[in-house]
Amino acid sequence: MVMTLAKITAGTGYTYLTRHTARGDADQGNDHDAAAYYTAQGNPPGRWTGRGAPLLGRQFPVYKQLEPFGQRVEMRLDLIRQETRREPAEAEIKKVKAEEARRQRAAVAGFDLGFSPVKSAALLWALDERPWVRDAIRDAHEEAMNAALELLEDHAALTRTGTDGVAQIATSSVLVPAG
């Protein structure tokens, strides 16, 4: 199994995830086989699972929206030009861009974990028409995914608390959209 990880910020990333997990954006119909997952356009509806599922509805902090990145960088470079009466050096430009990239804060709503079977297992599942082979592959994949989620819940799920979130503390659960 291969697991990918991506940060989801509160706002459009979070609402996209909840909207599509709740209803899906693929027209799967009521009568579709397991292979339709690979041929359908969009995502099928999912379900929420994990120990955090009962905690839905959590509010996220809202941070002050800054000027657009390019505008902030140009304003700072203009200050350098005014103070030094020269064009900023390449190192100064890189430093300003790096600092400005870190300035805009957004609440982290969660992390998107993607679980995919290794290619050989996915190909065997797709090409072998025997139902018991497909069932065994799907069961093994789901067992591996559940074991990974349990490991994350027990050992890696942390949250922040305190002023500006300076302290990390263990959580008691995670919330998982599962398809």
C-alpha positions in Angstrom: 0.0 0.0 0.0 1.1 3.5 -0.8 0.0 6.4 1.4 0.2 10.1 0.3 -0.3 13.1 2.6 -1.4 16.6 1.8 -2.3 19.5 4.1 -5.9 20.8 3.9 -6.5 24.4 5.0 -9.8 25.6 6.4 -12.0 27.3 3.8 -12.3 26.0 0.2 -10.0 23.0 0.7 -12.0 21.9 3.7 -15.4 22.6 2.2 -14.5 20.8 -1.0 -13.5 17.7 0.9 -16.6 17.7 3.1 -19.0 18.4 0.2 -17.6 15.7 -2.0 -17.2 13.2 0.8 -20.8 13.7 1.7 -22.4 13.4 -1.8 -19.6 12.6 -4.2 -19.2 14.2 -7.6 -19.5 11.0 -9.7 -22.7 9.7 -11.1 -22.2 6.1 -10.0 -25.9 5.1 -10.1 -27.3 2.5 -7.8 -26.1 -0.5 -9.7 -22.4 -0.3 -10.3 -19.6 -2.9 -10.1 -16.3 -2.4 -8.3 -14.5 -1.6 -11.5 -16.7 1.5 -12.0 -14.4 3.2 -9.4 -11.6 3.2 -12.0 -13.8 4.3 -15.0 -16.2 6.8 -13.4 -15.6 10.5 -13.8 -15.1 12.3 -10.5 -15.3 10.9 -6.9 -17.9 8.5 -5.6 -19.6 9.5 -2.3 -17.7 8.5 0.9 -18.4 8.2 4.6 -16.8 9.6 7.7 -15.0 7.2 10.0 -12.4 7.2 12.7 -12.8 8.1 16.4 -13.3 11.8 15.5 -16.4 11.3 13.4 -18.8 12.3 16.2 -16.9 15.6 16.5 -18.0 17.1 13.1 -18.9 20.8 13.1 -15.6 22.1 14.6 -14.9 25.7 14.0 -11.5 26.9 12.7 -9.7 30.1 13.5 -9.8 32.8 10.9 -6.6 34.8 10.2 -6.3 38.3 8.8 -6.1 38.2 5.0 -2.9 39.8 3.8 -2.3 41.7 0.5 -1.6 39.4 -2.5 1.9 37.8 -2.3 3.3 39.6 -5.4 2.1 42.9 -4.0 3.7 42.4 -0.6 7.0 41.3 -2.2 7.1 44.3 -4.5 6.3 46.7 -1.6 9.3 45.3 0.4 11.6 45.4 -2.6 10.6 49.1 -3.2 11.6 49.8 0.4 15.0 48.3 -0.2 15.3 50.4 -3.4 14.4 53.6 -1.4 16.7 53.0 1.5 19.7 51.8 -0.4 19.2 53.6 -3.8 20.0 50.4 -5.7 18.2 47.4 -7.1 17.8 44.5 -4.6 20.4 41.7 -4.9 19.2 38.2 -5.8 19.8 37.0 -2.3 17.6 39.9 -0.9 14.8 39.0 -3.4 14.9 35.4 -2.4 14.8 36.3 1.3 11.9 38.6 0.9 9.9 36.0 -1.1 10.6 33.3 1.5 9.6 35.5 4.4 6.4 36.7 2.6 5.5 33.1 1.7 5.4 32.3 5.4 3.4 35.3 6.5 -0.1 34.3 5.3 -1.6 32.0 7.9 -4.4 29.6 7.3 -6.0 27.2 9.8 -5.2 23.6 9.1 -8.4 21.7 8.8 -6.6 18.4 8.5 -4.5 16.3 6.3 -5.7 14.4 3.2 -4.3 10.8 3.3 -4.6 8.8 0.1 -4.3 5.0 0.3 -3.5 3.2 -3.0 -2.6 -0.5 -3.4 0.7 -1.2 -5.0 0.5 -1.3 -8.8 0.8 -5.1 -9.1 -2.1 -5.6 -6.7 -4.3 -3.0 -8.5 -3.5 -4.6 -11.8 -4.3 -8.1 -10.5 -7.6 -6.8 -9.1 -8.5 -5.1 -12.4 -7.5 -7.9 -14.7 -8.5 -11.0 -12.7 -12.2 -11.6 -13.1 -12.5 -14.1 -10.3 -14.6 -12.5 -7.5 -12.7 -14.2 -4.7 -9.4 -12.8 -6.0 -10.9 -9.2 -6.1 -12.5 -9.6 -2.7 -9.2 -10.8 -1.2 -7.2 -7.9 -2.7 -9.9 -5.4 -1.5 -10.0 -6.9 2.0 -6.2 -6.9 2.3 -6.1 -3.2 1.1 -8.8 -2.2 3.6 -7.0 -4.1 6.4 -3.7 -2.3 5.6 -5.5 1.1 5.5 -7.3 0.5 8.8 -4.0 -0.6 10.4 -2.3 2.6 9.1 -5.1 4.8 10.4 -5.0 3.1 13.8 -1.2 3.6 14.0 -1.7 7.3 13.1 -4.4 7.7 15.7 -2.4 6.1 18.4 1.1 7.6 17.7 1.0 10.5 15.3 -2.3 12.5 15.7 -1.3 15.7 17.4 -2.9 19.1 17.7 -1.8 22.5 18.9 -2.9 24.5 21.9 -1.9 27.6 23.8 -1.1 31.1 22.5 -0.4 30.8 18.7 -0.5 27.0 19.0 2.9 26.7 20.6 2.3 23.5 22.4 1.6 20.2 20.7 -0.6 17.7 22.5 -1.9 14.2 21.6 -5.4 13.9 20.3 -7.9 11.1 21.1 -9.1 10.7 17.6 -9.0 11.5 13.9 -11.8 12.0 11.4 -11.5 10.1 8.2 -13.6 10.3 5.0 -13.6 6.8 3.6 -15.0 5.8 0.2 
